Every structure is written in structure tokens, then in C-alpha cells.
Amino acid sequence: MAMALRTRNVPSDANRILFVKNISFKVKDEELWDLFGRYGAVRQIRMGDTTATKGTAYVVYEDVMDAKTACEKLSGFNFADRYLVVMYHQPEKIKATDLSKKEAELERLKARHNIE
């Protein structure tokens, strides 16, 4: 019963993994642990380290309610002179995007090598 009451107000797209964008390049991972740890137990933080992913991070919470609270409180939060964009991780959207890119690449290669 207590668990049903706890998860009643969780959005359908909510999960324990948050995707964070617009992070200052000067921010260290310890600072993210401190910031996100205020809202609950954090299992893992992965910061982007390539040119394409720098300024982003994935934050994994132990509990979905902690992730929900952090998402609500930190989205738009000014951190290191940047306004954070915090959202729930949506792997189905990423996979669809990756698949379409790979299909386009395959078609381009087929055309270049005259393969049907």
C-alpha cells in the first residue's frame, strides 16, 4: 500500500535515470555528485567526455522518486553560470534516432557502391 501511494504521482515517462544538458565545461564530477546527491542516493554519474557529449551527463538514482524530485528541482537551476536542462532518460527515442542514422548511412553506402 505504501509503495502504491509513493509511485502514484510519478509521470509515466519517469525513471531512475536523468539526462542533464548545458553543464559548464568547468564543472567537475564531484560537483555534480554534491548537487544531485542533495535529492537522494545517486548510484552513478557519467559525464560526457567527447566533443559531441561534453556538457552532458547521465545521473542514475537508486529510487525513482528521488530522480523525480531532482528533475523537478534542478531543471532550469543556475549551476556554474549555466541553466541546467534536466529530463528523464528516454532510450526508445535515442535508439530510434540511431537507427534512422544508420539506415541513412547504409543507403548512402549502397548508392556509392551500386548495391541494391
N, C-alpha and C positions, 0 to 999 in steps of 0.2 A: 504494500500500500504506500509506504513512504517513497519508494522508488518511482511509482506512478505519479505521485504528486510532484516529485523533483523534476521529472522529464516532461511534464505536461506543457510547459512554456518554452520548450526548445523548438526552434524553427526546423522545418523538415530538411533543410539543406545543411543543418549544423552537424559538425563532427568535432573530434578532438584535435584536428589539425587546422592551424590557421596559416594563411599565406599573407605575408606582410610585404608591402612595397613602399617605395620612397624613403628608404632608410639612408641616412647620410653615410657616405663612404668612410667617414672618420670614426663611426661607431664600432666599438669592439664587441665581440660576442658576450663578454662578461656584462656589459651594459644592458644587452638585450635580456640576459638571464635575470638581472635585477629588476628590470621593468616588467617583464611578463610574469616573473615569479611572484609579484605582488597579488596576482589574481588566482593563484593555485599552484599545485605541484606540476612542474614542467618536466617532461620526460626527455625531450630532445629539442635542440635548436640547430638548424642548418642554415648558414648564411651563404648567399651566392658568392662565388669567387672568380667567376669568369666575366669577361666583358659583357656578355648578354645577361648575366644574372646578378651582377653586382648591384647592391642597393635593395636586394630582396632577401627574404628568409622564410623558412617554414618553422613554425613553433608547434610542438606536439605536447598536449596536456595529458595528464593522467585521467582527467574527468571531463566529460563534455560540458557540464555546467560551468566549470572554470574557464573553458575555452569560450563559451557563450558570453560570460561576464567580461573577459579580456577583449573580445571582439567589440562588444558594445562600448566599453570604456576607452579603448585605445584607438579606435577608428577615428581619424581626424585629430588625434592627440599630437601636440607640438613636442617633438623629441629631437634634440640636437639641431634646432632651427629648421626642421622639416616636419610637415604634417603627414603622419603615418596613414597609410591605406591598409586596413586590416579586413580580411574576408575569410570565409571558410574555404578550405581547400576543396576543389571540385575536380577530381581526377577524370571523371567522364568527359568533361569539356576539354581537358588537356589532351586526352587520348584522341578525341575526335579531331582536334586541330592537328596533332602529329600525324594522324592517319591521312588526312587530306593533303598535307605537305608531302608525305611520302608517295601518295598516289600521283600527285603532280610531278614529282621528281621522276617517278617511274615512266610516266607518259613522255616526259621530255627526253629521257634516255632512249625510249623506244623509237621516238621520232628521229633522234640523232643517228641511231644505228639501223634505221629502216626495218624495224621489227614490228609486226602486227600483233 
